[in-house]
Amino acid sequence: MSSTTSKELVRTAWKDVTIVVSVAGISFLNSFFNGALTVSLVTIQKDLNISAANLQWSVSLYALVFGAFLLPMGRLSDIYGHRTLFILGTAHFAAFSLAISLSPNWIAFTAFCTILALGAAGNTPAGVGVVGAHFEAGEGKNRAFAVLGANQPLGFICGLVIGAVLTQTKAGWRASFYAQSALAVVFGILGFFTIPSSFTVSSAAIPLTQLDSDGQSVVSVNPSTNRKLDWVGSALSVSGFVLLTFALADAQAEPRGWRTPFLPPLIPTSFLLIGAFLYWEKHLDKKVQAYYADPDRDPASPPAPPLLPPAIWRAPFLAALLSIVFFAWASFNTSSYYVNLMMQSVLGVTPLKTALYFLPMIIAGTALNLIPGFLLGKISGKILICTSMALSVVGPTLLALIDIKASYWAFLFPILVFIPAPDLCYAVAAVQISKSVSRSEQATAGALFNVVTRLATAISLGLISTGANNVSENYLSKHPLDAFGAANTMESPLVLLSGYRVAAWACTACSLIGLVLSGVGLSGMGVVGKKEAEVDVDEGDSTTVAAGLTRRRGRRENEVSQE
């Protein structure tokens, strides 16, 4: 091997590593914010004089805006370039992280947390697009997505631990967000210098499909100069997801819950808006197809391509994977929420000790995300996902059966080890979805994946919390006094425990549904992490192999030429 070739290989490997570090670092920080905010809220409440009624809005509005704007931001990333949206989103994230740390009162604090979500909504799908478009199918892409997935639980737990430590020092809660801002600048600069500038051009292509004259075969249309955004679809999707997320979040904060008059109508209204969004996307897709099929079309006024192209649903296993991910993340995030409440509200564990108790979850979650990076090219994706969902049943089941008098090692430790089991399927689903869509749909697919996880969390937490609260209320009505004759309240450990057990069983049910869907919906899924050449050789298509190798080599040369 010549010295020139060796240098090129080293340069390529170094670029791959720095791209992954940049994107995974921002993924880490997005989750770090959630962890640091969660554990610091009580201290922030005292420092900024936030009322109990207003305390949850910083968390709720961040989640609401982040989830609602993922799809529009994903589409903008695919139109104007993954690199552009990633850098802009990261710069926005850094600026408003600093603004949060300087907040003088609760109104500014809540407003800055809400605005921060726009940056996270921009760099999250763009980061997925960068990784999906940069790496070819094979070990490189497998491990890149594995690292990306591992940084999400790692970031959240590190946020919990570091936030808990800093809030009890002279540095205070603001130090967590100072550090977050500084790291965002570092990762943003790293991305600026390492993410290929070619991503600002080639990813703008908008894939469409249309039937030819015989109504049977499908021909591709690729209007790469059409950079219009579907504003109607964006408005419908954002308003629908905002109303749904708001209703589910506010139902937990309102004293009367779902009996609050204005809340119930929001749910059907949100579903109507989401239904209108899906109908509009189908209508717009037909309109765009008709435009590009017309030889006399006006090239100056093309209609905007749909925000979520209906053709994306024809990607292999996409619908099944998103359904599985929905129930997997419903179980994972809701179980994580309730095991935290179990430790602090029932077992009386301090916030700092709670953060330390979560350490096994850091290790387990990181390992479960990294393992697929080494197995995706060797083991069937269906086997990995079924294993993930089977293991995910264990954690919430143990949580439902917990003996509050038992030691940490008897129940809490295995619960925390098994709860992140859904992380095992993250890389599998991400790689399969990435390879199933075109290069110009990577960020949109990534946004769709993240929208599903956000909706799963909002819907499951809203519904399960409502059920858990009702069970606790019933328990209180039947047991007004505790064993010592003192009056029980809704904050009494045994009252809370009755509802928490039901919530844990509901999480177990979600895991079981995900397991069934994995067994039924993934029939035919093979090894998803093979290299392109390996897949093509198995199919005996040498022409496609040559084309794939040429395409890979050409893309590398294009990236180098534009640096």
SEVO-336089 format. One record per residue (C-alpha): residue in three letters; chain; x negated, y negated, z negated. Coordinates in nm, 2 decimals, m for minus. Each point is the difference from the previous one (the first is absolute). Example, Ala and Ser with C-alpha at 12.3 -4.5 7.8 and 13.67 -1.06 7.14 Angstrom:
2
ALA; A; m1.23; 0.45; m0.78
SER; A; m0.14; m0.34; 0.07
//
This chain:
563
MET; A; 0.00; 0.00; 0.00
SER; A; m0.15; m0.34; 0.10
SER; A; m0.06; m0.27; m0.25
THR; A; 0.25; m0.22; 0.18
THR; A; 0.27; 0.26; m0.03
SER; A; m0.08; 0.05; m0.37
LYS; A; 0.03; m0.38; m0.06
GLU; A; 0.34; 0.00; 0.17
LEU; A; 0.12; 0.28; m0.21
VAL; A; m0.12; m0.17; m0.32
ARG; A; 0.16; m0.32; 0.11
THR; A; 0.33; 0.17; 0.08
ALA; A; 0.00; 0.19; m0.33
TRP; A; m0.07; m0.33; m0.19
LYS; A; 0.28; m0.18; 0.18
ASP; A; 0.24; 0.28; m0.08
VAL; A; m0.10; m0.01; m0.37
THR; A; 0.03; m0.38; m0.03
ILE; A; 0.34; m0.01; 0.18
VAL; A; 0.13; 0.27; m0.24
VAL; A; m0.14; m0.19; m0.30
SER; A; 0.16; m0.33; 0.11
VAL; A; 0.35; 0.15; 0.06
ALA; A; m0.01; 0.24; m0.30
GLY; A; m0.12; m0.29; m0.22
ILE; A; 0.30; m0.21; 0.09
SER; A; 0.23; 0.30; m0.05
PHE; A; m0.16; 0.04; m0.35
LEU; A; 0.06; m0.37; m0.08
ASN; A; 0.36; 0.01; 0.11
SER; A; 0.06; 0.28; m0.25
PHE; A; m0.23; m0.16; m0.26
PHE; A; 0.23; m0.30; m0.01
ASN; A; 0.30; 0.21; m0.09
GLY; A; m0.19; 0.18; m0.28
ALA; A; m0.15; m0.32; m0.14
LEU; A; 0.33; m0.18; 0.01
THR; A; 0.19; 0.29; m0.16
VAL; A; m0.24; 0.03; m0.30
SER; A; m0.04; m0.38; m0.04
LEU; A; 0.36; m0.11; 0.01
VAL; A; 0.06; m0.01; m0.38
THR; A; m0.31; m0.22; m0.04
ILE; A; 0.09; m0.22; 0.29
GLN; A; 0.35; m0.04; m0.14
LYS; A; m0.14; m0.14; m0.33
ASP; A; m0.25; m0.22; 0.18
LEU; A; 0.24; m0.16; 0.24
ASN; A; 0.31; 0.01; m0.22
ILE; A; 0.20; 0.22; 0.24
SER; A; 0.34; 0.12; m0.12
ALA; A; 0.08; 0.37; m0.01
ALA; A; 0.26; m0.06; 0.27
ASN; A; m0.25; m0.16; 0.24
LEU; A; m0.30; 0.23; m0.07
GLN; A; 0.08; 0.27; 0.25
TRP; A; 0.04; m0.24; 0.30
SER; A; m0.37; m0.02; 0.07
VAL; A; m0.01; 0.38; 0.05
SER; A; 0.33; 0.02; 0.17
LEU; A; m0.05; m0.28; 0.25
TYR; A; m0.35; 0.12; 0.09
ALA; A; 0.14; 0.35; 0.08
LEU; A; 0.30; m0.15; 0.18
VAL; A; m0.20; m0.23; 0.23
PHE; A; m0.27; 0.26; 0.06
GLY; A; 0.24; 0.27; 0.11
ALA; A; 0.22; m0.24; 0.21
PHE; A; m0.28; m0.14; 0.21
LEU; A; m0.19; 0.32; 0.07
LEU; A; 0.17; 0.07; 0.34
PRO; A; m0.03; m0.36; 0.14
MET; A; m0.36; m0.02; m0.11
GLY; A; m0.07; 0.35; 0.14
ARG; A; 0.14; m0.11; 0.34
LEU; A; m0.20; m0.33; m0.01
SER; A; m0.31; 0.20; m0.06
ASP; A; 0.07; 0.22; 0.30
ILE; A; 0.07; m0.30; 0.22
TYR; A; m0.27; m0.24; m0.11
GLY; A; m0.26; 0.25; m0.12
HIS; A; m0.07; 0.21; m0.31
ARG; A; m0.32; m0.20; m0.08
THR; A; 0.17; m0.34; 0.01
LEU; A; 0.29; 0.10; m0.23
PHE; A; m0.24; 0.18; m0.23
ILE; A; m0.23; m0.30; m0.04
LEU; A; 0.28; m0.25; m0.04
GLY; A; 0.19; 0.22; m0.24
THR; A; m0.31; 0.05; m0.21
ALA; A; m0.08; m0.37; m0.01
HIS; A; 0.36; m0.07; m0.10
PHE; A; m0.03; 0.27; m0.27
ALA; A; m0.33; m0.15; m0.14
ALA; A; 0.14; m0.36; m0.01
PHE; A; 0.32; 0.09; m0.18
SER; A; m0.18; 0.24; m0.24
LEU; A; m0.20; m0.31; m0.11
ALA; A; 0.32; m0.20; m0.02
ILE; A; 0.16; 0.25; m0.23
SER; A; m0.30; m0.01; m0.23
LEU; A; 0.04; m0.38; m0.02
SER; A; 0.38; 0.00; m0.05
PRO; A; 0.10; m0.27; m0.26
ASN; A; 0.35; 0.13; m0.06
TRP; A; 0.24; 0.30; 0.07
ILE; A; 0.16; m0.17; 0.30
ALA; A; m0.34; m0.04; 0.18
PHE; A; m0.11; 0.35; m0.11
THR; A; 0.32; 0.16; 0.14
ALA; A; m0.02; m0.20; 0.32
PHE; A; m0.37; 0.09; 0.06
CYS; A; 0.07; 0.37; m0.06
THR; A; 0.28; m0.01; 0.25
ILE; A; m0.21; m0.18; 0.27
LEU; A; m0.30; 0.23; m0.07
ALA; A; 0.22; 0.29; 0.13
LEU; A; 0.00; m0.15; 0.35
GLY; A; m0.38; 0.04; 0.02
ALA; A; 0.03; 0.36; m0.12
ALA; A; 0.28; 0.07; 0.25
GLY; A; m0.23; m0.13; 0.27
ASN; A; m0.33; 0.18; m0.08
THR; A; 0.16; 0.34; m0.10
PRO; A; 0.14; 0.11; 0.34
ALA; A; m0.29; m0.19; 0.18
GLY; A; m0.25; 0.21; m0.20
VAL; A; 0.18; 0.32; 0.09
GLY; A; m0.01; m0.12; 0.36
VAL; A; m0.37; m0.07; m0.02
VAL; A; m0.08; 0.35; m0.13
GLY; A; 0.25; 0.17; 0.24
ALA; A; m0.13; m0.18; 0.31
HIS; A; m0.37; 0.02; m0.09
PHE; A; m0.04; 0.37; m0.08
GLU; A; 0.06; 0.28; 0.25
ALA; A; 0.19; 0.31; m0.13
GLY; A; m0.24; 0.22; m0.20
GLU; A; m0.20; 0.00; m0.32
GLY; A; m0.07; m0.38; 0.01
LYS; A; 0.37; m0.10; 0.02
ASN; A; 0.09; 0.27; m0.26
ARG; A; m0.24; m0.13; m0.26
ALA; A; 0.07; m0.36; 0.08
PHE; A; 0.37; 0.05; m0.08
ALA; A; m0.09; 0.21; m0.30
VAL; A; m0.21; m0.28; m0.14
LEU; A; 0.27; m0.25; 0.08
GLY; A; 0.26; 0.20; m0.19
ALA; A; m0.23; 0.06; m0.30
ASN; A; m0.05; m0.37; m0.05
GLN; A; 0.37; m0.06; m0.07
PRO; A; 0.04; 0.20; m0.32
LEU; A; m0.36; m0.09; m0.09
GLY; A; 0.07; m0.37; 0.04
PHE; A; 0.32; 0.02; m0.21
ILE; A; m0.16; 0.19; m0.29
CYS; A; m0.31; m0.22; 0.01
GLY; A; 0.24; m0.30; m0.02
LEU; A; 0.17; 0.15; m0.30
VAL; A; m0.33; 0.07; m0.18
ILE; A; m0.19; m0.32; 0.09
GLY; A; 0.30; m0.21; m0.05
ALA; A; 0.06; 0.15; m0.35
VAL; A; m0.36; m0.06; m0.10
LEU; A; m0.02; m0.36; 0.13
THR; A; 0.33; m0.10; m0.16
GLN; A; m0.15; 0.09; m0.34
THR; A; m0.32; m0.20; 0.05
LYS; A; m0.07; m0.38; 0.01
ALA; A; 0.01; 0.02; 0.38
GLY; A; 0.37; 0.06; m0.02
TRP; A; 0.25; 0.12; 0.27
ARG; A; m0.12; m0.26; 0.25
ALA; A; m0.33; 0.17; 0.04
SER; A; 0.16; 0.30; 0.18
PHE; A; 0.13; m0.22; 0.28
TYR; A; m0.33; m0.20; 0.02
ALA; A; m0.18; 0.33; 0.06
GLN; A; 0.27; 0.11; 0.25
SER; A; m0.04; m0.32; 0.20
ALA; A; m0.38; 0.03; 0.01
LEU; A; 0.01; 0.36; 0.12
ALA; A; 0.26; m0.09; 0.26
VAL; A; m0.25; m0.25; 0.14
VAL; A; m0.28; 0.26; 0.01
PHE; A; 0.21; 0.26; 0.18
GLY; A; 0.14; m0.26; 0.23
ILE; A; m0.35; m0.12; 0.10
LEU; A; m0.11; 0.36; 0.05
GLY; A; 0.30; 0.06; 0.23
PHE; A; m0.06; m0.32; 0.19
PHE; A; m0.35; 0.12; 0.10
THR; A; 0.06; 0.37; 0.05
ILE; A; 0.35; 0.05; 0.15
PRO; A; m0.04; m0.01; 0.38
SER; A; 0.13; m0.31; 0.16
SER; A; 0.14; 0.22; 0.28
PHE; A; 0.29; 0.07; m0.23
THR; A; 0.12; m0.36; 0.05
VAL; A; 0.07; 0.08; 0.37
SER; A; 0.05; 0.37; 0.08
SER; A; 0.25; 0.05; m0.28
ALA; A; 0.24; m0.25; 0.15
ALA; A; 0.14; 0.25; 0.25
ILE; A; 0.37; 0.07; m0.06
PRO; A; 0.09; 0.35; 0.10
LEU; A; 0.35; 0.06; 0.14
THR; A; 0.17; 0.29; 0.17
GLN; A; 0.27; 0.01; 0.27
LEU; A; 0.16; 0.27; 0.21
ASP; A; m0.08; 0.00; 0.37
SER; A; 0.26; 0.01; 0.28
ASP; A; 0.09; 0.36; m0.05
GLY; A; 0.09; m0.06; m0.36
GLN; A; m0.22; 0.28; m0.12
SER; A; m0.37; m0.07; m0.01
VAL; A; m0.15; m0.27; m0.23
VAL; A; m0.24; m0.26; 0.14
SER; A; m0.22; m0.23; m0.21
VAL; A; 0.02; m0.37; 0.01
ASN; A; m0.27; m0.20; m0.17
PRO; A; 0.06; m0.38; 0.01
SER; A; m0.32; m0.10; m0.18
THR; A; 0.06; m0.37; 0.06
ASN; A; 0.34; 0.00; m0.19
ARG; A; m0.09; m0.13; m0.34
LYS; A; 0.35; m0.11; m0.11
LEU; A; 0.13; 0.09; m0.34
ASP; A; 0.35; 0.14; m0.05
TRP; A; 0.13; m0.27; m0.23
VAL; A; 0.35; 0.13; m0.02
GLY; A; m0.12; 0.34; m0.10
SER; A; m0.24; m0.16; m0.25
ALA; A; 0.28; m0.20; m0.16
LEU; A; 0.23; 0.30; m0.02
SER; A; m0.26; 0.23; m0.15
VAL; A; m0.13; m0.25; m0.25
SER; A; 0.34; m0.11; m0.12
GLY; A; 0.12; 0.36; m0.03
PHE; A; m0.30; 0.12; m0.19
VAL; A; 0.00; m0.31; m0.22
LEU; A; 0.36; 0.05; m0.10
LEU; A; m0.04; 0.37; m0.07
THR; A; m0.32; m0.04; m0.20
PHE; A; 0.14; m0.30; m0.19
ALA; A; 0.32; 0.18; m0.10
LEU; A; m0.19; 0.31; m0.12
ALA; A; m0.25; m0.20; m0.20
ASP; A; 0.25; m0.25; m0.15
ALA; A; 0.23; 0.28; m0.11
GLN; A; m0.27; 0.10; m0.25
ALA; A; m0.04; m0.36; m0.12
GLU; A; 0.36; m0.11; m0.04
PRO; A; 0.15; 0.07; m0.34
ARG; A; 0.31; 0.15; 0.16
GLY; A; m0.19; 0.19; 0.26
TRP; A; 0.21; 0.11; 0.30
ARG; A; 0.31; m0.15; m0.17
THR; A; m0.14; m0.34; 0.08
PRO; A; 0.26; m0.13; 0.26
PHE; A; m0.23; m0.12; 0.27
LEU; A; m0.22; 0.31; 0.01
PRO; A; 0.21; 0.28; 0.15
PRO; A; 0.09; m0.19; 0.32
LEU; A; m0.37; m0.05; 0.08
ILE; A; m0.05; 0.38; 0.06
PRO; A; 0.25; 0.04; 0.29
THR; A; m0.10; m0.34; 0.14
SER; A; m0.37; 0.11; 0.01
PHE; A; 0.09; 0.33; 0.17
LEU; A; 0.21; m0.19; 0.26
LEU; A; m0.30; m0.23; 0.07
ILE; A; m0.24; 0.30; 0.03
GLY; A; 0.25; 0.17; 0.23
ALA; A; 0.03; m0.31; 0.21
PHE; A; m0.38; m0.01; 0.02
LEU; A; m0.02; 0.35; 0.13
TYR; A; 0.28; m0.07; 0.25
TRP; A; m0.17; m0.32; 0.12
GLU; A; m0.33; 0.19; 0.05
LYS; A; 0.17; 0.25; 0.22
HIS; A; 0.18; m0.27; 0.20
LEU; A; m0.32; m0.20; 0.04
ASP; A; m0.19; 0.30; 0.11
LYS; A; 0.25; 0.06; 0.29
LYS; A; m0.02; m0.37; 0.09
VAL; A; m0.38; 0.01; 0.02
GLN; A; 0.01; 0.32; 0.21
ALA; A; 0.25; m0.16; 0.24
TYR; A; m0.22; m0.31; 0.03
TYR; A; m0.32; 0.18; 0.09
ALA; A; 0.19; 0.23; 0.24
ASP; A; 0.13; m0.30; 0.19
PRO; A; m0.24; m0.09; 0.29
ASP; A; 0.15; m0.35; 0.01
ARG; A; m0.06; m0.07; m0.36
ASP; A; m0.12; m0.35; m0.12
PRO; A; m0.35; 0.06; m0.13
ALA; A; 0.02; m0.31; m0.21
SER; A; 0.29; 0.10; m0.22
PRO; A; m0.03; 0.37; m0.11
PRO; A; 0.22; 0.10; m0.30
ALA; A; m0.18; 0.07; m0.32
PRO; A; m0.09; 0.37; m0.06
PRO; A; 0.19; 0.16; m0.29
LEU; A; m0.16; m0.03; m0.35
LEU; A; 0.04; 0.37; m0.05
PRO; A; 0.01; 0.17; 0.34
PRO; A; 0.25; 0.29; 0.00
ALA; A; m0.24; 0.21; 0.19
ILE; A; m0.22; 0.02; m0.31
TRP; A; 0.25; 0.24; m0.16
ARG; A; m0.09; 0.25; 0.27
ALA; A; m0.35; 0.03; m0.13
PRO; A; m0.05; 0.37; m0.12
PHE; A; 0.11; 0.06; m0.36
LEU; A; 0.04; m0.37; m0.07
ALA; A; 0.35; 0.01; m0.13
ALA; A; m0.07; 0.32; m0.21
LEU; A; m0.32; m0.15; m0.14
LEU; A; 0.17; m0.33; m0.10
SER; A; 0.28; 0.19; m0.17
ILE; A; m0.25; 0.21; m0.20
VAL; A; m0.20; m0.31; m0.09
PHE; A; 0.32; m0.17; m0.12
PHE; A; 0.08; 0.27; m0.25
ALA; A; m0.37; 0.06; m0.09
TRP; A; m0.05; m0.37; m0.09
ALA; A; 0.33; m0.02; m0.17
SER; A; m0.11; 0.27; m0.24
PHE; A; m0.36; m0.13; m0.03
ASN; A; 0.07; m0.36; m0.07
THR; A; 0.30; 0.05; m0.22
SER; A; m0.17; 0.27; m0.20
SER; A; m0.30; m0.23; m0.05
TYR; A; 0.23; m0.27; m0.12
TYR; A; 0.17; 0.22; m0.26
VAL; A; m0.31; 0.17; m0.13
ASN; A; m0.13; m0.35; m0.07
LEU; A; 0.32; m0.09; m0.19
MET; A; m0.01; 0.34; m0.18
MET; A; m0.35; m0.07; m0.14
GLN; A; 0.07; m0.36; m0.11
SER; A; 0.37; m0.01; m0.09
VAL; A; 0.05; 0.36; m0.14
LEU; A; m0.35; 0.11; m0.11
GLY; A; m0.11; m0.35; m0.11
VAL; A; m0.33; 0.00; 0.19
THR; A; m0.17; m0.34; 0.03
PRO; A; m0.04; m0.16; 0.35
LEU; A; m0.38; 0.05; 0.00
LYS; A; 0.02; 0.36; m0.12
THR; A; 0.28; 0.06; 0.27
ALA; A; m0.24; m0.12; 0.27
LEU; A; m0.27; 0.23; m0.13
TYR; A; 0.25; 0.29; m0.01
PHE; A; 0.05; m0.06; 0.37
LEU; A; m0.36; 0.08; 0.08
PRO; A; 0.08; 0.37; 0.10
MET; A; 0.25; m0.15; 0.25
ILE; A; m0.29; m0.20; 0.16
ILE; A; m0.21; 0.31; 0.04
ALA; A; 0.28; 0.22; 0.12
GLY; A; 0.14; m0.26; 0.24
THR; A; m0.34; m0.08; 0.15
ALA; A; m0.08; 0.37; 0.04
LEU; A; 0.34; 0.08; 0.16
ASN; A; m0.05; m0.28; 0.25
LEU; A; m0.35; 0.10; 0.09
ILE; A; 0.05; 0.37; 0.03
PRO; A; 0.20; m0.02; 0.33
GLY; A; m0.29; m0.19; 0.16
PHE; A; m0.19; 0.33; m0.01
LEU; A; 0.29; 0.24; 0.07
LEU; A; 0.21; m0.17; 0.27
GLY; A; m0.22; 0.14; 0.28
LYS; A; 0.02; 0.35; m0.14
ILE; A; 0.34; 0.06; m0.17
SER; A; 0.35; m0.04; 0.13
GLY; A; 0.16; m0.34; m0.09
LYS; A; 0.32; 0.18; m0.10
ILE; A; m0.19; 0.21; m0.25
LEU; A; m0.16; m0.31; m0.16
ILE; A; 0.32; m0.19; m0.02
CYS; A; 0.20; 0.30; m0.14
THR; A; m0.28; 0.05; m0.26
SER; A; 0.02; m0.37; m0.09
MET; A; 0.38; 0.01; m0.05
ALA; A; m0.01; 0.33; m0.19
LEU; A; m0.26; m0.15; m0.24
SER; A; 0.20; m0.32; m0.03
VAL; A; 0.28; 0.19; m0.17
VAL; A; m0.21; 0.08; m0.30
GLY; A; m0.07; m0.35; m0.14
PRO; A; 0.36; m0.13; m0.03
THR; A; 0.12; 0.34; m0.12
LEU; A; m0.25; m0.01; m0.29
LEU; A; 0.10; m0.36; m0.07
ALA; A; 0.37; 0.11; m0.03
LEU; A; m0.10; 0.28; m0.24
ILE; A; m0.26; m0.20; m0.20
ASP; A; m0.03; 0.06; m0.37
ILE; A; m0.07; m0.34; m0.15
LYS; A; m0.17; 0.16; m0.30
ALA; A; m0.25; 0.19; 0.21
SER; A; m0.35; m0.12; 0.06
TYR; A; m0.11; m0.20; 0.30
TRP; A; m0.17; 0.30; 0.15
ALA; A; 0.31; 0.22; m0.02
PHE; A; 0.23; m0.21; 0.21
LEU; A; m0.12; m0.35; 0.10
PHE; A; m0.33; 0.12; 0.15
PRO; A; 0.16; 0.26; 0.24
ILE; A; 0.28; m0.24; 0.08
LEU; A; m0.25; m0.27; 0.11
VAL; A; m0.21; 0.26; 0.20
PHE; A; 0.30; 0.13; 0.19
ILE; A; 0.21; m0.32; 0.05
PRO; A; m0.23; m0.14; 0.28
ALA; A; 0.03; 0.33; 0.20
PRO; A; 0.19; m0.18; 0.29
ASP; A; m0.34; m0.18; 0.07
LEU; A; m0.11; 0.33; 0.15
CYS; A; 0.23; m0.06; 0.30
TYR; A; m0.09; m0.36; 0.05
ALA; A; m0.29; 0.06; 0.24
VAL; A; 0.19; 0.28; 0.17
ALA; A; 0.30; m0.22; 0.08
ALA; A; m0.22; m0.30; 0.09
VAL; A; m0.22; 0.19; 0.24
GLN; A; 0.30; 0.18; 0.16
ILE; A; 0.19; m0.33; 0.05
SER; A; m0.31; m0.18; 0.13
LYS; A; m0.07; 0.26; 0.26
SER; A; 0.36; 0.02; 0.11
VAL; A; 0.03; m0.37; 0.10
SER; A; m0.19; m0.21; 0.24
ARG; A; m0.29; m0.21; m0.09
SER; A; 0.21; m0.31; 0.03
GLU; A; 0.26; 0.13; m0.25
GLN; A; m0.24; 0.09; m0.28
ALA; A; 0.08; m0.29; m0.22
THR; A; 0.38; 0.03; 0.06
ALA; A; m0.02; 0.37; m0.10
GLY; A; m0.20; m0.09; m0.30
ALA; A; 0.25; m0.27; m0.10
LEU; A; 0.29; 0.25; 0.04
PHE; A; m0.19; 0.25; m0.22
ASN; A; m0.04; m0.26; m0.27
VAL; A; 0.36; m0.13; 0.03
VAL; A; 0.12; 0.36; m0.07
THR; A; m0.21; 0.02; m0.31
ARG; A; 0.12; m0.34; m0.13
LEU; A; 0.37; 0.09; 0.07
ALA; A; m0.05; 0.34; m0.17
THR; A; m0.13; m0.18; m0.31
ALA; A; 0.27; m0.27; m0.01
ILE; A; 0.29; 0.24; 0.07
SER; A; m0.12; 0.28; m0.23
LEU; A; m0.10; m0.23; m0.29
GLY; A; 0.33; m0.20; 0.03
LEU; A; 0.23; 0.31; 0.01
ILE; A; m0.19; 0.21; m0.24
SER; A; m0.04; m0.28; m0.25
THR; A; 0.37; m0.07; 0.01
GLY; A; 0.07; 0.37; m0.07
ALA; A; m0.26; 0.01; m0.28
ASN; A; 0.15; m0.31; m0.16
ASN; A; 0.35; 0.15; 0.01
VAL; A; m0.13; 0.32; m0.17
SER; A; m0.17; m0.21; m0.27
GLU; A; 0.32; m0.19; m0.06
ASN; A; 0.20; 0.32; m0.03
TYR; A; m0.26; 0.14; m0.25
LEU; A; 0.02; m0.32; m0.20
SER; A; 0.38; 0.02; m0.02
LYS; A; m0.02; 0.36; m0.13
HIS; A; m0.30; m0.06; m0.23
PRO; A; 0.04; m0.35; m0.16
LEU; A; m0.23; 0.10; m0.28
ASP; A; m0.34; 0.17; 0.00
ALA; A; m0.11; 0.29; m0.22
PHE; A; m0.08; m0.24; m0.28
GLY; A; 0.34; m0.18; 0.01
ALA; A; m0.14; m0.32; 0.17
ALA; A; 0.20; m0.15; 0.28
ASN; A; m0.11; 0.10; 0.35
THR; A; m0.04; m0.26; 0.28
MET; A; m0.07; 0.02; 0.37
GLU; A; m0.37; m0.04; m0.09
SER; A; m0.01; 0.29; m0.24
PRO; A; m0.24; 0.27; 0.12
LEU; A; 0.25; 0.29; 0.00
VAL; A; 0.26; m0.21; 0.18
LEU; A; m0.25; m0.08; 0.27
LEU; A; m0.13; 0.35; 0.01
SER; A; 0.34; 0.14; 0.10
GLY; A; 0.01; m0.22; 0.31
TYR; A; m0.37; 0.05; 0.08
ARG; A; 0.06; 0.38; 0.02
VAL; A; 0.28; m0.04; 0.24
ALA; A; m0.21; m0.23; 0.21
ALA; A; m0.28; 0.26; 0.01
TRP; A; 0.24; 0.27; 0.11
ALA; A; 0.12; m0.23; 0.29
CYS; A; m0.37; m0.04; 0.10
THR; A; m0.03; 0.38; 0.00
ALA; A; 0.30; 0.02; 0.23
CYS; A; m0.17; m0.25; 0.24
SER; A; m0.31; 0.22; 0.01
LEU; A; 0.21; 0.31; 0.07
ILE; A; 0.18; m0.18; 0.29
GLY; A; m0.33; m0.10; 0.14
LEU; A; m0.13; 0.36; m0.03
VAL; A; 0.31; 0.13; 0.19
LEU; A; m0.04; m0.26; 0.27
SER; A; m0.37; 0.09; 0.03
GLY; A; 0.08; 0.37; 0.06
VAL; A; 0.28; m0.07; 0.25
GLY; A; m0.10; m0.32; 0.18
LEU; A; m0.36; 0.07; 0.07
SER; A; 0.04; 0.33; 0.18
GLY; A; m0.26; 0.01; 0.28
MET; A; m0.24; m0.25; m0.16
GLY; A; m0.35; 0.13; 0.03
VAL; A; m0.34; m0.14; m0.08
VAL; A; 0.05; m0.38; 0.03
GLY; A; m0.36; m0.11; m0.05
LYS; A; m0.17; 0.17; 0.30
LYS; A; m0.21; m0.20; 0.23
GLU; A; 0.15; m0.09; 0.34
ALA; A; m0.23; 0.23; 0.18
GLU; A; 0.08; 0.29; m0.22
VAL; A; 0.37; m0.05; 0.05
ASP; A; m0.03; m0.03; 0.37
VAL; A; m0.23; 0.30; 0.04
ASP; A; 0.25; 0.22; m0.18
GLU; A; 0.25; m0.11; 0.25
GLY; A; m0.24; 0.07; 0.29
ASP; A; 0.02; m0.34; 0.15
SER; A; m0.36; m0.09; 0.09
THR; A; 0.11; m0.31; 0.19
THR; A; 0.16; m0.15; m0.30
VAL; A; m0.31; 0.09; m0.21
ALA; A; m0.22; m0.19; 0.24
ALA; A; 0.25; m0.30; 0.00
GLY; A; 0.00; 0.00; m0.38
LEU; A; m0.38; 0.00; m0.02
THR; A; m0.02; m0.28; 0.26
ARG; A; 0.26; m0.20; m0.18
ARG; A; m0.19; 0.04; m0.33
ARG; A; m0.33; m0.10; 0.15
GLY; A; 0.16; m0.29; 0.19
ARG; A; 0.16; m0.13; m0.32
ARG; A; m0.33; 0.01; m0.19
GLU; A; m0.17; m0.19; 0.28
ASN; A; 0.28; m0.26; 0.01
GLU; A; m0.03; m0.06; m0.38
VAL; A; m0.38; m0.04; 0.03
SER; A; 0.03; m0.24; 0.30
GLN; A; 0.24; m0.23; m0.19
GLU; A; m0.20; m0.03; m0.32
//
